[in-house]
């Protein structure tokens, strides 16, 4: 049985409906409501295979507010966690950038590490779990290979050698030597049951030491993670996670529009310079087992005065070629521009939500396919809908419709569709030709 045909667990259904009605993307249950985007998902999953083989990738997902870019990013997030990836995600904001004079870049790093997620801990905060799992795995391997028992000094030495093999792999990278020392410190604190020292190492990995002197006194390392070099440590983490038994690391950064909104042009350019560094690293083989996805609006990318394209080195790398056009986009290019979901796809989504709503609240579904088609015709028939309507708006309207019908059994869908906002669409404000386009649904 396909997942979308299964009955959705009530906890997941409630989360999905509440999130969508609030205009945000749910972090769980996405396979139950995914429609369309097949080509985009396939293109991104091709990147996943490259990362798993030791490569790296960088993609921009570009779409208007409510067009589904965050939904697509979350869909890929869930998929790669199932494939054994570690995922770190963050939204940019005025306090979180790629570079800043007041620690805004480091704030983004801290958010990413805080949201570190795995399949078994998808809600974030997985760093300690990953470190402990790695050490436990190394110890188990050493026991199997040597036949020694825990507590035997010879076993500790064998584990030390295995730990050293991993730390050697990361120590070759920029700042890798200090990172490797901290892994070793964490391992010995783990063996000794020194939870306080373990917590200090985790604090360092999270970028929470503000002074080098403090890190030197507490851990014996002369470096701390700063606004300038936080990205270097993400590259180290990606290699470490691979050696710790994971497939790779995927970084997802949404709301790139907050770089576009930076008022100071010099600060904006510094952020775009950091973006260029990250982009070049992934394409030139300087990063391994690392994927980066960034979500942005068209304006945040294409505006030549303040957007990403205002930085010539990025514009020349990312600008669309001569042959791509709406309906025939190059999905292997660095920038994936989201095409609008079709009315037919929106009907399919509404049908999924309709059944989910009825199951959640325990009532007999009242709306049939003809009702759903009628609803979508009216939504897409609004003046300017072909340019301005987004899935977010349609979904919010539809869930509100379902809620009202459930709470007011005496009301009919016909009565609700007589509302002032929708009446003109029904009354013939839309041309016959436009209406005909939506009559010819093939569901």
C-alpha positions in Angstrom: 0.0 0.0 0.0 1.4 3.5 -0.9 2.1 5.8 2.0 -0.3 8.4 0.8 -3.2 5.9 0.9 -2.5 4.8 4.5 -4.5 6.3 7.3 -2.4 9.2 8.7 -1.6 8.9 12.5 -3.6 11.5 14.4 -0.6 13.1 15.9 1.0 13.6 12.5 -2.3 14.7 10.9 -2.9 17.3 13.6 0.7 18.7 13.2 0.3 18.8 9.4 -3.0 20.6 9.4 -2.1 23.1 12.2 1.2 23.9 10.5 -0.3 24.4 7.0 -3.1 26.5 8.4 -0.5 28.7 10.2 1.4 29.1 6.9 4.4 27.1 7.9 5.9 23.8 6.7 5.4 20.8 9.0 8.7 19.0 9.9 7.0 15.6 10.0 4.5 13.8 7.8 5.5 15.4 4.5 5.3 12.2 2.4 1.5 12.2 3.2 1.0 15.5 1.4 3.7 15.7 -1.2 2.4 16.4 -4.7 4.2 17.6 -7.8 7.9 18.6 -7.6 8.9 15.2 -8.9 11.6 16.5 -11.3 13.0 18.9 -8.7 13.2 16.1 -6.1 14.9 13.8 -8.5 17.5 16.4 -9.4 18.3 17.0 -5.7 18.5 13.3 -5.0 21.1 13.0 -7.8 23.2 15.4 -5.7 22.7 13.1 -2.6 24.3 10.3 -4.5 27.3 12.5 -5.4 27.7 13.5 -1.7 27.5 9.9 -0.5 30.4 9.1 -2.8 32.6 11.8 -1.3 31.6 14.7 -3.4 29.8 18.0 -2.5 27.0 20.0 -3.9 25.5 23.5 -3.6 22.0 24.4 -4.8 19.7 27.4 -4.5 16.0 26.7 -4.4 14.3 29.9 -5.7 10.6 30.7 -5.4 8.2 33.4 -4.3 6.9 33.4 -0.7 4.5 30.5 -0.3 5.5 28.8 -3.5 6.8 25.7 -1.8 10.6 26.2 -1.5 10.6 25.6 2.2 8.4 22.5 1.7 10.8 21.2 -0.9 13.8 21.7 1.4 12.0 19.9 4.3 11.1 17.1 1.9 14.8 16.6 1.0 15.7 16.9 4.7 13.5 14.0 5.6 14.7 11.9 2.7 18.4 12.3 3.4 18.0 11.5 7.1 16.4 8.2 6.0 19.5 7.7 3.9 21.8 8.0 6.9 22.7 11.7 6.5 23.2 14.2 9.3 21.2 17.4 8.6 21.7 20.9 10.0 19.2 23.6 9.1 18.7 27.2 9.9 16.8 30.3 8.8 18.7 33.5 8.2 17.5 36.6 10.1 18.9 40.1 11.0 20.7 38.3 13.8 21.9 35.3 11.7 23.9 36.0 8.5 26.9 34.4 6.8 29.2 37.1 8.0 28.8 40.0 10.4 30.6 42.5 12.6 28.6 41.4 15.7 28.9 37.6 15.5 25.9 37.1 13.1 27.9 34.4 11.1 28.7 32.6 14.3 25.1 32.8 15.3 24.1 31.0 12.1 26.7 28.3 12.9 25.3 27.9 16.5 21.8 27.5 15.1 23.0 24.9 12.6 24.7 22.9 15.3 21.8 23.3 17.6 19.5 21.9 14.9 21.8 19.0 14.1 19.5 16.1 13.3 19.6 12.4 12.5 16.9 9.8 11.7 16.7 8.7 15.3 16.8 12.3 16.6 15.0 14.3 13.9 14.0 17.3 16.1 17.6 18.5 16.5 20.2 18.5 19.4 21.9 15.4 18.1 25.6 16.4 18.6 26.2 14.6 21.9 24.2 11.5 20.7 26.4 11.3 17.5 29.7 11.6 19.5 28.6 9.0 22.0 27.4 6.7 19.3 30.7 7.0 17.5 32.8 6.1 20.6 30.5 3.3 21.5 30.7 1.9 17.9 34.5 2.2 17.9 34.7 0.3 21.2 32.4 -2.4 20.0 34.5 -2.9 16.8 37.7 -3.1 19.0 36.1 -5.7 21.2 35.1 -7.8 18.2 38.5 -7.6 16.6 40.6 -8.2 19.7 38.4 -10.4 21.9 39.4 -8.2 24.9 36.9 -7.1 27.5 36.0 -3.5 28.5 38.4 -2.3 31.2 41.4 -4.1 29.8 44.2 -1.5 29.2 45.0 -3.3 25.9 41.5 -2.7 24.7 41.8 1.0 25.6 45.0 1.1 23.5 43.2 -0.6 20.6 40.4 1.9 20.8 42.9 4.8 21.0 44.4 3.6 17.7 40.9 3.6 16.0 40.1 7.0 17.4 43.5 8.2 16.1 42.7 6.9 12.6 39.6 9.1 12.5 41.2 12.2 14.1 44.1 11.8 11.5 41.5 12.0 8.7 40.2 15.4 10.0 43.5 16.8 11.2 44.6 17.3 7.6 41.9 19.9 7.1 42.2 23.6 8.0 41.7 23.8 11.8 41.5 20.0 11.8 44.3 19.5 14.3 42.5 21.3 17.1 39.3 19.6 16.1 41.0 16.2 16.3 42.5 17.0 19.8 39.0 17.8 21.0 37.6 14.6 19.7 40.4 12.8 21.6 39.6 14.8 24.8 35.9 13.9 24.5 36.8 10.2 24.0 38.9 10.0 27.2 36.3 12.0 29.1 33.7 9.5 27.9 35.9 6.5 29.0 36.6 8.2 32.4 32.9 9.1 33.0 33.9 12.8 33.2 30.6 14.4 32.1 31.8 17.9 33.0 34.7 17.7 30.6 32.5 16.1 27.9 30.1 19.1 28.3 33.0 21.5 27.8 34.1 19.9 24.5 30.5 20.0 23.3 30.3 23.6 24.3 33.4 24.3 22.2 32.0 22.4 19.2 28.8 24.5 19.5 30.9 27.7 19.2 30.0 28.9 22.7 33.4 29.9 23.9 33.9 33.7 23.5 37.5 33.9 24.6 40.6 31.9 23.5 41.9 32.2 27.0 38.9 30.5 28.4 39.2 27.6 25.9 42.9 27.3 26.7 42.3 27.1 30.4 39.5 24.6 30.3 40.5 22.4 27.3 44.1 23.2 26.4 43.3 24.4 22.9 44.3 27.8 21.5 41.5 28.3 19.0 37.8 29.1 19.2 35.2 29.1 16.4 34.7 32.6 15.2 32.6 34.6 12.8 35.3 34.3 10.1 36.0 30.5 10.2 32.8 28.8 11.3 32.2 27.4 7.8 35.6 25.6 7.9 34.4 23.6 10.9 31.3 22.5 9.1 33.5 21.0 6.4 35.5 19.2 9.2 32.2 18.0 10.7 31.1 16.5 7.4 34.3 14.4 7.1 34.1 13.4 10.8 30.4 12.3 10.4 31.3 10.1 7.5 34.1 8.4 9.6 31.5 8.1 12.4 29.3 5.9 10.3 27.0 8.4 8.6 26.5 8.9 4.9 27.3 12.6 4.8 26.1 16.0 6.0 23.4 18.2 4.5 23.2 21.9 5.4 20.0 23.7 4.7 19.8 27.5 5.0 16.5 29.2 4.3 15.4 32.9 4.1 18.4 34.1 2.1 16.3 37.2 1.5 17.7 38.5 4.8 21.0 39.1 3.1 19.2 41.1 0.4 17.6 43.2 3.2 20.9 44.2 4.8 20.9 48.0 4.5 24.7 48.4 4.4 26.1 47.6 0.9 29.6 46.7 2.2 28.2 44.3 4.8 26.0 42.7 2.0 29.0 42.3 -0.2 31.0 40.5 2.6 28.1 38.1 3.0 28.0 37.4 -0.7 31.8 36.9 -0.6 31.2 34.2 2.1 28.5 32.7 -0.1 31.0 32.6 -3.0 33.6 30.8 -0.9 31.1 28.2 0.1 29.9 27.7 -3.5 33.4 27.5 -4.9 34.5 25.0 -2.2 31.7 22.5 -3.0 32.3 22.7 -6.8 36.1 22.7 -6.7 36.4 19.6 -4.4 37.5 21.5 -1.3 34.6 20.1 0.6 33.7 16.4 0.9 30.5 14.5 2.0 28.8 17.9 2.2 25.7 19.2 0.5 24.3 22.8 0.9 20.8 23.9 0.0 19.7 27.5 0.2 16.2 28.9 -0.1 15.6 32.3 -1.6 13.1 34.5 -3.4 13.7 35.5 -7.0 14.3 39.1 -6.0 16.9 38.1 -3.4 18.8 36.3 -6.1 18.3 38.3 -9.3 18.2 41.9 -8.1 21.4 43.4 -9.6 21.5 46.3 -7.1 21.1 44.4 -3.8 20.6 40.7 -4.6 23.1 37.9 -5.0 23.5 39.0 -8.7 24.9 42.3 -7.4 28.1 40.4 -6.7 29.5 39.9 -10.2 31.5 36.7 -9.3 28.2 35.0 -8.2 26.1 36.4 -11.0 28.4 35.0 -13.6 28.3 31.6 -12.0 24.6 31.4 -11.3 22.8 33.3 -14.1 20.4 31.2 -16.1 21.6 30.2 -19.6 20.1 31.3 -22.9 18.0 28.2 -23.4 16.2 27.7 -20.1 12.6 29.1 -20.0 9.4 28.5 -18.0 8.3 24.9 -18.6 11.8 23.8 -19.6 14.2 24.7 -16.8 17.6 23.2 -16.4 17.3 21.3 -13.1 21.0 20.4 -13.1 22.0 24.1 -12.8 23.0 25.6 -9.5 19.7 27.5 -9.2 16.4 25.6 -9.2 13.6 27.9 -10.0 10.3 26.5 -8.8 7.5 26.4 -11.3 4.0 26.9 -9.8 2.0 23.8 -8.9 -0.7 23.2 -11.5 -4.4 23.4 -10.6 -4.6 19.6 -11.1 -1.8 19.0 -8.6 -3.6 21.4 -6.1 -6.8 19.3 -6.5 -4.8 16.2 -5.6 -3.4 17.9 -2.5 -6.8 19.1 -1.4 -8.1 15.6 -1.7 -5.3 14.3 0.6 -6.1 17.1 3.1 -9.8 16.5 2.9 -9.4 12.8 3.8 -6.9 13.6 6.5 -9.2 16.2 8.1 -12.2 13.8 8.2 -10.0 11.0 9.7 -8.6 13.3 12.4 -12.0 14.7 13.5 -13.9 11.4 13.0 -16.6 12.5 10.6 -17.9 11.2 7.2 -16.1 13.1 4.4 -18.7 15.4 2.8 -16.7 17.0 -0.1 -16.5 15.0 -3.3 -14.1 15.5 -6.2 -16.4 17.9 -8.0 -16.4 20.1 -4.9 -12.6 20.2 -4.8 -12.4 21.0 -8.5 -14.9 23.8 -8.0 -12.9 25.2 -5.1 -9.7 25.2 -7.1 -11.4 26.8 -10.1 -12.6 29.7 -7.9 -9.1 30.1 -6.2 -7.3 30.1 -9.5 -10.0 32.3 -11.1 -9.3 35.3 -9.0 -8.0 38.3 -10.8 -4.2 38.1 -11.1 -4.1 34.6 -9.7 -2.0 33.3 -12.6 0.8 35.6 -11.4 0.2 35.9 -7.7 -1.5 32.9 -6.2 0.7 30.4 -4.2 0.1 27.0 -2.8 0.3 28.4 0.8 -2.7 30.7 0.2 -4.8 28.0 -1.4 -4.0 25.5 1.3 -4.8 28.0 4.1 -8.1 28.8 2.5 -9.0 25.1 2.0 -8.2 24.1 5.6 -10.3 27.0 6.8 -13.1 25.8 4.6 -12.8 22.3 6.1 -12.7 23.7 9.7 -15.8 25.8 9.1 -17.8 22.9 7.5 -16.8 20.6 10.4 -17.8 23.2 13.1 -21.0 24.2 11.3 -22.7 21.0 10.0 -25.7 23.1 8.8 -23.5 25.1 6.4 -22.8 23.9 2.9 -19.7 24.5 0.8 -21.9 26.5 -1.7 -22.8 29.0 1.1 -19.2 29.5 2.1 -18.1 30.0 -1.5 -20.6 32.9 -1.7 -18.1 35.0 0.5 -17.3 38.4 -0.8 -13.7 37.4 -1.6 -14.8 34.6 -3.9 -18.1 35.8 -5.3 -16.5 37.8 -8.2 -14.7 34.7 -9.4 -17.9 32.9 -9.6 -19.9 35.8 -11.1 -18.1 35.8 -14.4 -15.2 38.2 -13.7 -13.0 35.5 -15.2 -13.2 35.1 -19.0 -14.8 32.0 -20.5 -11.4 31.0 -21.9 -9.8 31.1 -18.4 -12.7 29.1 -16.9 -12.4 26.5 -19.7 -8.8 25.9 -18.8 -9.8 24.7 -15.4 -12.8 22.7 -16.5 -10.5 20.5 -18.5 -9.0 18.9 -15.3 -7.5 15.5 -15.7 -7.4 13.9 -12.2 
